[in-house]
Amino acid sequence: FPVHSHDLDGQLSILVIEGEGFFLGADGAEMAAGTGDMLISEIREPHGVRAASDMRIVVTIAPPI
């Protein structure tokens, strides 16, 4: 999914449960992502995922406590 952000407080996690691709960030930033890798960031930070193969991810949003 393309790089985007949310106008909310809280944290976001993206866990790759199968496949390979890239975590995406602001200004064209990319980080390789494969099975078992997890990205954790503030939900206001730009984020996205690009698959290089069939890829399954789990996305969670944790509100501020």
LINWO-V168983 format. One line per field, one symbol per residue. ss: DSSP state (H for helix, E for strand, - for the rest). psi: psi as a letter, one per 30 degrees, with the letter a starting at -180 (. if undefined). burial: b if it has 16 or more other C-alpha atoms within 10 Angstrom, else e. Layout:
ss = ???
psi = ???
burial = ???
//
This chain:
ss = ---E------EEEEEEEE-EEEEE-HHH-EEEEE---EEEEE----EEEEE----EEEEEEE---
psi = klkllkillalkkjkjfkalbkkkalhgkkkkklkfkkkklkffkkllkkkfakkklkklkjlk.
burial = eebeeeeeeebbbbbbebbbbbbbbeeeebeebbeeebeeebbeebbbbbbeeebebeeeeeeee
//
